[in-house]
Amino acid sequence: MSDGFYRAFEDKHRGTLAQIKSAQRVYLPLITPLSTLYPRAQAIDLGCGRGEWLELLEESGFDAQGIDLDDGMLAECRARRLKVRTLDAITALKELPDESQAVVSGFHLAEHIPFDVLQALVQEALRVLKPAGLLILETPNPENITVGTTNFYLDPTHNRPLPPLLLSFLPEYYGFGRVKVLRLQEPVSLNQTRRFTIHDVLGGVSPDYAIVAQKVAPLSVLNQVSQALDLEYGVTLAQVANQFELGIESQTENKVNELDIKLNITLQRVDRSLSERLNAIDARINELEASLSPFIRIGNQIRLLRAQGIIARTRIITKKIIRVLVSRCARFVSAHPRVKEMMISLTKRIGLYDRLQSSRRVSPAVVNPDKLKNASTEELNLALKDFPLEVRQAYNDLNAEIKKQEKH
């Protein structure tokens, strides 16, 4: 691209020099051991752009050079006295001798070149690297859904996204001893204790990643430079999705608990309300029963009158009344001997005594007072057997009261 378009595009959408340089410091623990192992070793940055990484290499003790095809981008490097050339990556690598470089890097280069060129780049990097040297290739991370579906295509020079499994397989296939995937530049908010949102799932995964491939070397050499490769970097889609699901489950559980509490409160209120209403209804029913009780009794009597006839029902009621009166009189008379004597004397005067002692079906001899006076219990029961029920009941009541008085 000409007329400085791509330089302006990078300035607007990739970030400032300071921002990019700060983000690239994550690689310093990986390359610093190499500067100790190979003092003032050479390093080459392919597609160096504005030179942020070149500066970090120089500051870390490397003899670094940058390669790029965009003179507008290289003008910034030259203004800061960085060692750069206008050249394509494969040509630049082929010019280098075997095992001459400690670091070969390409930041956001792989997605710009055809895949066969990328294959050649990996092979040439393996040739020019020193033992334990590092190949670093950083590219947009399509695991980030927003990056893979939208942001990647914002750059018109991009070919297609490169999944981490594909890019990491290249150096493995061509003979590098160890390959590490570093996911990078994820939002700082993901490290905070909070509930993950759908936005985190769509755009919270590390937006960039890099493969760091290490050339085979003796174990003693590898031990000096591989410690940083043992660390884990960035956030995967699976991790964000799992956290989102846990948040959904927790939120759902909290909602269920809240609804359960509200439901219990509502049920308790309904129960109290129903209990109060039922108590009120029960009280009202009792009031109605109390007020309707006389009418119920009258209704019952009317039904009995219809069923039994007026005369028969009147006799039954009269007998009940007489039985109650006789019973009460008997108890009263038994409790008061003097009243009893007066009653006997009165009934004799008016000629009622003999009639009370007789029965239609019993001869006068059976109920003769003189005979009954000395009669046994069996004889009395036999004599009273044919008397009307009212008379037998009255006699039994009187006899019981007399015995009670004799005991006292």
Secondary structure as UniProt FT lines:
FT   TURN            3..4
FT   HELIX           5..13
FT   HELIX           17..24
FT   HELIX           25..27
FT   HELIX           28..37
FT   TURN            39..40
FT   STRAND          42..46
FT   TURN            49..50
FT   HELIX           52..59
FT   TURN            60..61
FT   STRAND          63..68
FT   HELIX           71..79
FT   TURN            80..81
FT   STRAND          84..86
FT   HELIX           89..94
FT   TURN            98..99
FT   STRAND          101..107
FT   HELIX           110..112
FT   HELIX           115..128
FT   STRAND          129..140
FT   TURN            142..143
FT   HELIX           145..149
FT   HELIX           151..154
FT   TURN            156..157
FT   HELIX           164..174
FT   STRAND          178..184
FT   HELIX           188..191
FT   HELIX           198..203
FT   STRAND          208..214
FT   HELIX           219..225
FT   HELIX           227..230
FT   HELIX           237..308
FT   HELIX           310..335
FT   HELIX           337..349
FT   TURN            350..351
FT   HELIX           353..357
FT   TURN            360..361
FT   TURN            364..367
FT   HELIX           369..373
FT   HELIX           377..384
FT   TURN            385..386
FT   HELIX           389..407
//
